[in-house]
Amino acid sequence: MPRNSVSILRLAASFVLVVAGALILDPVAGSQAAVPGKNGRIAFQSNAGGPAHLAAVNPDGSGLRDLTGPPGQSGLPAWSPDGTRIAFVGATQAGMRLYLLDFFSGDIHTLTSAPGFADSTPAWAPDGAKIAFTRCGGSPEDCDVWVVNVDGSGALNLTQSPGSEDTMPAWAPDGAKIAFSSSRDGNVEIYTMNADGTAPTRLTDAPEADLSPDWSPDGTLLVFARRATFDASAVWTMKADGTEPKELGAGDQPVFSPDGARIAFVKEMDSNRDLWVMNADGSGASALVASQAGESSPSWQPVNAGENAPPVANAGEDATFTCDSAETAARLDGSASSDPDSTPGTSDDIRLFEWWVDFGLATETFLGTGMVKDQLGLPSGTYAVTLQATDSRGQTDTDKVVVTIDDQTPPQVTVVLRPGRIWPPNHRMIRVRADVEALDYCGPATVVLQSVTSSEPENSTGDGNTSPDIKGADLGTADFQFFLRAERSGNGSGRTYTATYAATDPSGNTATASGRSIVPHDQSDKERPGNGDPGTSPGHGWGKGKPKGNGKGNGDDWR
């Protein structure tokens, strides 16, 4: 293939690089066509904090948070026309599939699963009934545009053009045509075809590679990326028939906003890709999400409310929490929020409650979801907390509350070692599990193994002179299983092993507790000790905390 585009499209077609044994979703992948409506959130692919995953942000840059995904890596999101679901790509060592994410519930369903093929770049039909996508099999060049029903049935190859590298479909707003990238005429260009795959028509003719087409919401324009090299790309627009091409500026993976006034795109800055937005004429470009991790593949959520009214968020009253009892536990409560479209007496049209500290600022921190949110994980201090309520149509409203936390009370910890009695003393190493509860009203508490000790020397009289007696205890970490030797001194009264754990709450308050496991001198000793703290029996002693997810650990995952 001429004109320097082969290496670019091979990456774009496969969408996966293998680096040090890890799958990496390729950032040159396509974008999702805009659906007419009001501008909702922008979903995108993020590498922040580790492997590629989905994230979302409000169009003003506030409300940034990660979204759920399956095991492995996730990317290349595409909002559904009704703005309630996201089609995306999940990648593991086993391959690449398409999935559907319910934005409100976080539920995920598999859309495609074809052994030997890699599926990517989903694009919704305007009626939400079908999804077009790229399917590659064999060599990276062997890619075609396919379409599948949203229930996963009826997968159909539209292009059926082996070796032409047909990729990155984008459905026109009226559903009549699909734009895509192809090298079928010797270079990577933008084409359109009828929605049934007939009448492919070439729109661009340039020495560079033209990728990632996306329709304007009114169907009159196409925006796309023109790549001279792997690291040099510009955003262009043209009319839907390919005439009047216009360069807007440096960028990649462009996508129109639902109202057609803005374009989200990816821009490389200092060898790092960030999420940017600009006006549809190329003016007013600014960074929206810029991190050292890298952002790519934006998709803009359409909000089509019709006569549905927006919600009214209510974050509750300003409050101070001392976290020393159930009555003073740190808690956020958005139950006073309302929505006129809800069932009378409820707020059931509000589908999502999200909480942030320092909403819209550089220090913004996502706290989690839920109408009521406890276990905030915030240290003592005063915080501006924002609730964002989202209704069934994707409309949002925010409200702010000031929360003060004054936590001077440490967690209460209980430790039970299992087995609590080791017999017979045959010198074998016995796997021991620690069941630890570290409970705190402001939590969650962080639990680490502080020490594991024996009441007898490693080699004492009559114990068989074997060592070590304690193995696999990783001190200073959340280690809840280790090995103890089944032996004791023949001249003693029995051996006691003691494991001590430390629990620290978000404000730095720390408490410790110990559990015991004994090797009795003989079988006449029937003691079965658990928690070593006076007055605390195994499985009880909740103390300050509540029996719910407050820094809990056990050794069920045996080495």
C-alpha positions in Angstrom: 0.0 0.0 0.0 1.4 3.4 -0.9 1.6 6.8 0.8 2.8 5.8 4.3 -0.6 4.8 5.7 -0.1 1.0 6.2 1.4 1.0 9.7 -1.2 3.5 10.9 -4.2 1.5 9.8 -2.8 -1.8 11.0 -2.8 -0.3 14.5 -6.2 1.2 14.0 -7.6 -2.0 12.6 -6.3 -4.3 15.3 -6.9 -1.9 18.2 -4.7 -3.9 20.5 -1.0 -3.7 21.2 0.8 -6.3 23.4 3.3 -4.6 25.6 5.1 -6.6 28.2 2.4 -9.2 28.1 -0.4 -6.7 28.7 -3.2 -5.7 26.3 -3.4 -2.0 25.5 -6.3 -0.5 23.7 -4.9 1.5 20.8 -5.6 5.3 21.1 -6.0 5.7 17.3 -9.4 4.0 17.4 -12.5 5.6 16.0 -15.2 7.8 17.5 -19.0 7.5 17.8 -21.4 9.5 15.7 -23.3 12.3 17.4 -27.0 11.8 18.1 -29.1 15.0 18.0 -30.1 16.4 21.4 -28.8 18.4 24.3 -25.2 18.0 25.4 -24.8 15.4 28.1 -21.7 13.8 29.5 -18.6 12.8 27.6 -17.6 9.2 28.0 -14.0 8.3 27.1 -11.2 5.8 27.5 -8.8 6.5 30.4 -5.6 4.9 31.5 -5.6 6.7 34.9 -4.6 4.4 37.8 -3.7 1.4 35.6 -5.2 -0.5 32.6 -7.5 1.2 30.1 -11.1 1.7 31.4 -14.2 3.8 30.9 -14.6 7.2 32.5 -17.2 10.0 32.1 -17.1 13.8 32.7 -19.6 16.6 32.4 -19.2 18.9 29.4 -17.8 21.7 31.6 -15.1 19.4 33.0 -16.7 18.7 36.4 -18.0 15.4 37.7 -15.1 13.2 36.5 -15.3 9.6 37.5 -14.5 6.1 36.4 -17.2 3.7 35.2 -17.4 0.0 35.7 -16.1 -2.5 33.3 -15.5 -6.2 33.0 -12.2 -7.9 33.9 -9.4 -6.8 31.6 -9.3 -3.5 29.8 -12.2 -1.4 28.5 -12.4 1.4 26.0 -13.9 2.9 22.8 -17.2 3.9 24.4 -20.3 4.8 22.4 -23.5 6.3 24.0 -26.9 4.9 22.9 -29.3 7.3 21.2 -31.4 7.6 24.4 -28.3 8.3 26.5 -28.8 5.5 29.0 -26.4 2.8 27.8 -22.8 2.7 26.6 -21.5 0.2 24.1 -17.8 -0.5 24.5 -14.9 -2.8 23.9 -13.6 -5.2 26.5 -10.1 -6.7 26.0 -8.5 -9.6 27.7 -5.8 -12.1 26.7 -8.7 -14.2 25.4 -9.7 -11.6 22.8 -11.9 -8.5 22.3 -15.7 -8.4 22.6 -18.4 -5.7 22.6 -20.3 -5.1 25.8 -23.3 -2.9 26.8 -23.1 -0.9 30.1 -26.3 0.4 31.8 -25.1 3.8 32.9 -27.5 4.0 35.8 -27.1 0.6 37.3 -23.6 -0.3 36.2 -24.9 -3.7 34.8 -22.9 -5.1 31.9 -24.0 -7.5 29.2 -22.0 -9.2 26.5 -23.0 -8.1 23.0 -20.6 -10.1 20.8 -18.5 -13.2 21.3 -17.0 -14.7 18.1 -13.9 -16.9 18.8 -11.0 -15.9 16.5 -12.2 -12.4 15.9 -11.6 -9.0 17.5 -14.6 -6.7 17.7 -14.2 -3.0 18.2 -15.5 0.6 17.4 -19.2 0.2 18.2 -21.6 2.8 16.6 -25.3 2.9 17.4 -28.0 3.1 14.8 -30.2 6.2 15.4 -33.2 4.1 16.4 -31.1 2.2 19.0 -32.0 -1.2 17.4 -28.6 -2.1 15.9 -24.9 -1.4 16.4 -22.3 -1.2 13.6 -18.8 -2.3 14.5 -15.4 -3.4 13.2 -14.6 -7.1 13.2 -11.0 -8.2 12.5 -9.8 -11.8 12.0 -6.6 -13.3 10.8 -4.1 -10.7 9.9 -4.7 -7.1 11.1 -5.6 -6.1 7.6 -8.6 -8.5 7.4 -11.2 -6.2 8.9 -14.8 -5.5 7.8 -17.7 -3.4 9.0 -20.4 -5.6 10.6 -23.8 -4.8 12.2 -25.5 -6.7 15.1 -28.9 -6.3 16.9 -28.7 -4.9 20.4 -29.6 -8.3 21.8 -26.5 -9.8 20.2 -28.4 -11.6 17.4 -28.2 -11.2 13.6 -24.5 -10.4 13.2 -24.0 -9.4 9.5 -20.9 -8.5 7.5 -21.8 -5.3 5.5 -18.6 -4.6 3.6 -17.3 -8.2 2.8 -14.1 -6.8 1.2 -11.1 -8.9 2.3 -7.9 -7.0 2.7 -9.5 -3.5 2.4 -9.3 -2.7 6.1 -12.8 -1.4 6.5 -13.0 0.1 10.0 -14.5 2.8 12.3 -18.2 2.9 11.2 -20.4 5.9 12.0 -24.1 5.9 11.4 -25.7 8.9 9.8 -28.4 10.6 12.0 -31.2 9.6 9.6 -30.0 6.0 9.6 -29.7 5.9 5.8 -25.9 5.8 5.5 -22.8 4.6 7.4 -19.5 6.4 7.1 -16.3 4.4 7.6 -12.5 4.3 6.9 -11.1 2.0 4.2 -7.9 1.4 2.2 -9.7 -0.4 -0.6 -8.4 2.1 -3.2 -4.8 2.1 -2.1 -4.9 4.6 0.8 -6.8 5.1 3.9 -9.8 7.3 3.1 -13.3 8.1 4.3 -16.2 6.3 2.5 -20.0 6.2 2.9 -22.3 3.3 2.1 -26.0 2.6 2.4 -27.0 1.1 5.7 -27.3 -2.3 4.1 -23.7 -2.2 2.8 -24.5 -1.3 -0.8 -23.1 1.6 -2.9 -19.8 2.4 -1.2 -18.7 5.8 -2.2 -15.2 7.4 -1.6 -15.3 10.9 -0.1 -11.7 11.9 0.5 -8.5 11.7 -1.6 -5.4 12.7 0.3 -1.9 11.3 0.8 -2.5 11.1 4.5 -4.7 8.5 6.3 -8.2 9.7 6.9 -9.8 8.1 10.0 -12.5 8.3 12.6 -15.4 9.8 10.7 -18.3 11.3 12.6 -21.5 12.9 11.4 -22.9 16.3 12.6 -26.3 15.9 14.3 -28.1 17.4 11.3 -26.3 15.1 8.9 -24.8 17.8 6.7 -21.2 17.5 7.8 -18.6 14.9 8.6 -15.7 15.5 10.9 -12.6 13.2 10.7 -9.0 12.9 11.6 -6.3 13.2 9.0 -3.0 11.6 10.0 0.2 12.3 8.3 2.2 10.1 10.7 1.4 8.1 13.8 2.1 11.1 16.0 0.8 13.9 13.7 -3.0 14.3 13.2 -5.4 17.1 12.4 -9.2 17.5 12.7 -11.0 18.2 9.4 -14.6 18.7 8.4 -16.3 18.3 5.0 -19.8 18.3 3.7 -21.6 14.9 3.7 -20.8 14.5 -0.1 -17.1 15.1 0.5 -16.9 18.6 -0.8 -15.5 21.7 1.0 -12.9 20.1 3.2 -11.6 22.3 6.0 -8.8 21.9 8.5 -9.8 22.9 12.1 -6.5 22.3 13.9 -4.3 19.7 15.5 -6.3 16.8 17.0 -7.5 13.2 16.6 -10.7 11.1 17.2 -13.2 14.0 16.8 -16.9 13.7 17.7 -19.6 16.3 17.4 -21.7 17.3 20.4 -25.4 16.4 20.2 -26.3 20.1 19.6 -23.7 20.4 16.8 -22.1 23.4 18.3 -19.0 21.7 19.8 -16.5 19.0 18.9 -14.7 16.8 21.5 -11.4 15.5 20.4 -8.0 14.1 21.5 -4.9 16.2 21.4 -1.4 15.0 22.1 0.6 17.3 24.5 4.1 16.4 25.5 3.7 12.8 24.3 0.5 12.4 26.3 -3.0 12.3 24.9 -5.6 14.5 26.6 -9.4 15.2 26.0 -10.1 18.6 24.5 -13.2 20.5 23.2 -13.6 23.3 20.7 -16.3 25.1 18.8 -17.5 23.4 15.6 -15.6 26.0 13.5 -12.3 25.1 15.3 -12.2 28.2 17.6 -12.1 28.2 21.4 -10.1 24.9 21.8 -9.4 24.1 25.5 -8.4 21.0 27.5 -11.3 19.3 29.3 -9.5 16.3 30.9 -5.7 16.4 31.0 -3.8 13.9 33.1 -0.5 12.1 32.9 -2.4 8.8 32.3 -3.8 9.6 28.9 -7.4 10.0 27.6 -8.9 9.0 24.2 -12.0 7.9 22.2 -14.6 10.4 23.3 -18.3 9.9 22.9 -20.9 12.6 23.7 -24.1 11.6 25.5 -27.3 12.9 23.9 -30.0 14.1 26.2 -33.5 14.1 24.6 -35.9 14.9 27.5 -39.0 15.7 25.5 -41.6 16.8 28.1 -39.7 15.1 31.0 -38.8 17.7 33.6 -35.3 17.7 35.1 -34.7 16.5 38.7 -34.2 18.7 41.7 -31.1 17.7 43.7 -31.2 18.1 47.5 -27.9 17.2 49.3 -29.4 17.7 52.8 -28.4 20.1 55.6 -24.9 21.1 56.6 -23.7 18.8 59.4 -20.8 17.9 61.7 -20.0 14.2 62.4 -17.8 13.0 65.3 -18.1 9.3 64.3 -18.2 8.0 67.9 -21.7 6.4 67.7 -24.4 5.4 65.3 -26.0 8.8 65.8 -22.9 10.7 64.8 -21.8 8.5 61.9 -20.6 10.4 58.8 -23.5 10.2 56.3 -24.7 11.9 53.1 -28.4 11.9 52.4 -30.0 12.9 49.1 -33.4 11.4 49.9 -35.0 14.9 49.9 -34.3 15.2 46.1 -37.3 15.2 43.9 -38.5 14.8 40.3 -41.9 15.8 39.0 -42.0 12.8 36.6 -41.6 10.3 39.5 -44.4 8.1 40.9 -46.3 10.2 43.5 -44.6 9.9 46.8 -41.3 8.8 45.3 -38.3 10.1 43.4 -38.0 7.0 41.2 -37.4 9.0 38.0 -34.0 9.9 39.5 -31.9 7.0 38.4 -28.5 8.1 39.7 -27.1 9.9 42.8 -23.4 10.8 42.6 -21.3 12.6 45.3 -18.1 14.6 44.9 -15.8 16.7 47.1 -14.6 20.0 45.5 -16.8 19.5 42.5 -15.4 21.1 39.4 -12.0 22.0 41.0 -8.6 20.6 40.4 -8.9 18.8 43.8 -12.2 17.2 42.9 -12.7 13.7 44.4 -15.4 11.2 43.6 -17.0 9.7 46.8 -19.4 7.3 45.2 -23.0 6.7 44.3 -26.3 6.1 46.1 -29.2 8.2 47.5 -27.6 7.7 50.9 -23.9 7.4 51.2 -21.9 6.4 54.3 -18.3 5.2 54.8 -17.1 8.4 53.2 -13.4 7.7 53.8 -12.7 11.3 54.6 -10.2 12.4 57.4 -11.2 15.0 59.9 -11.8 18.4 58.2 -14.5 20.5 56.5 -15.6 19.6 53.0 -17.8 21.1 50.3 -19.7 18.1 49.0 -21.8 18.2 45.8 -24.7 15.8 44.9 -25.4 15.4 41.2 -28.8 13.8 40.6 -29.6 12.3 37.1 -33.0 11.4 35.9 -34.1 8.7 33.4 -33.5 10.9 30.4 -30.0 12.0 31.5 -31.0 15.4 32.8 -29.0 16.5 35.9 -29.1 18.9 38.8 -26.6 19.6 41.5 -26.8 20.7 45.2 -24.0 21.4 47.7 -23.7 20.6 51.4 -20.9 21.4 53.8 -19.7 18.5 55.9 -17.4 18.7 58.9 -15.8 15.5 60.3 -14.2 15.6 63.7 -13.2 12.0 64.4 -11.2 11.3 67.5 -12.3 7.7 68.0 -10.2 4.8 66.7 -11.8 1.7 65.1 -12.6 -1.4 67.1 -10.8 -4.5 65.9 -11.5 -8.2 66.5 -9.2 -11.0 65.4 -10.0 -14.7 65.2 -7.3 -17.2 64.1 -8.6 -20.4 62.4 -7.7 -23.0 63.5 -7.5 -21.8 67.0 -6.1 -25.2 68.1 -3.3 -27.0 66.2 -3.0 -30.7 66.7 -1.1 -33.1 66.5 2.3 -31.5 67.1 3.9 -33.3 64.1 6.2 -30.4 63.1 4.2 -29.8 59.9 3.5 -26.3 58.7 -0.3 -25.5 59.1 -2.1 -22.9 57.1 -3.8 -20.4 59.4 -6.4 -17.9 58.5 -7.1 -14.6 60.3 -10.7 -13.4 60.3 -10.4 -9.7 61.1 -13.2 -7.1 61.6 -12.1 -3.5 61.8 -15.2 -1.3 62.1 -15.4 2.4 62.1 -18.3 4.9 61.6 -16.2 7.2 59.4 -14.3 4.3 57.7 -13.3 2.4 55.9 -10.5 1.4 58.1 -7.2 0.1 56.7 -6.0 -3.2 58.3 -2.4 -4.5 58.2 -0.7 -7.4 59.9 1.5 -6.0 62.6 3.2 -9.1 64.0 3.1 -12.8 64.4 4.9 -14.2 67.5 5.4 -17.5 69.3 5.4 -18.0 73.1 8.4 -20.3 72.8 11.8 -20.1 71.1 12.1 -21.5 67.6 14.2 -24.4 68.9 13.4 -25.3 72.4 13.8 -28.5 74.4 11.7 -31.4 72.9 10.2 -29.5 70.0 12.1 -31.3 67.2 14.6 -28.5 66.3 12.8 -27.5 63.1 12.6 -24.0 61.7 11.2 -21.6 60.8 8.1 -21.9 62.9 6.3 -18.9 61.3 6.3 -18.6 57.5 4.6 -16.4 54.9 3.5 -13.6 57.3 4.0 -10.4 55.3 4.1 -7.7 58.0 2.8 -4.3 57.3 0.4 -5.5 54.6 -3.2 -6.7 54.5 -2.0 -10.3 54.9 -4.7 -12.6 56.4 -3.1 -16.0 56.0 0.2 -17.5 56.9 1.8 -20.8 58.1 2.5 -21.9 61.7 4.4 -25.0 62.7 2.6 -27.7 64.6 5.0 -28.1 67.5 5.7 -27.2 71.1 8.3 -27.8 73.7 8.0 -31.3 75.2 8.9 -29.8 78.6 6.4 -26.9 78.5 2.7 -26.3 78.9 2.0 -25.7 75.3 2.8 -23.1 72.7 0.7 -20.0 71.9 1.0 -18.2 68.5 -0.3 -14.6 68.6 -1.1 -12.5 65.5 -1.6 -8.8 66.0 -3.4 -6.5 63.5 -3.5 -2.7 63.4 -6.5 -0.8 62.0 -6.3 2.9 61.0 -9.3 5.0 60.1 -9.1 7.9 57.6 -8.3 10.4 60.4 -5.3 8.4 61.5 -6.8 7.0 64.6 -5.3 3.5 65.2 -6.3 0.4 67.2 -4.8 -3.0 67.5 -6.1 -6.5 68.4 -4.7 -10.0 68.5 -5.9 -13.5 67.9 -4.3 -16.7 69.2 -3.7 -20.2 67.9 -2.3 -22.8 70.4 -0.4 -26.0 70.2 -1.4 -27.7 73.5 1.0 -29.9 75.4 -1.4 -32.8 75.1 -5.0 -33.6 74.2 -6.2 -33.0 77.7 -5.9 -29.2 76.9 -9.2 -28.5 75.0 -8.8 -24.7 74.8 -9.8 -23.3 71.5 -8.9 -19.6 71.7 -9.9 -17.0 69.2 -9.6 -13.3 69.7 -6.9 -12.6 72.3 -8.5 -9.4 73.6 -9.9 -9.7 77.1 -13.7 -9.8 77.2 -14.2 -10.3 73.4 -15.4 -13.5 72.1 -15.0 -14.6 68.4 -17.4 -13.1 66.0 -18.8 -10.5 68.4 -17.6 -7.2 69.9 -18.6 -4.9 67.0 -17.8 -1.9 69.2 -17.7 1.4 67.4 -18.5 0.1 64.0 -21.3 -1.5 62.1 -21.2 -5.0 60.5 -20.8 -3.7 57.0 -17.7 -3.4 54.8 -15.6 -1.4 57.2 -12.1 -2.8 56.7 -12.7 -6.5 56.8 -10.3 -9.2 55.9 -9.8 -12.9 56.0 -7.5 -15.5 54.5 -9.9 -17.2 52.1 -7.5 -16.6 49.2 -5.0 -19.1 50.2 -1.5 -19.1 48.7 
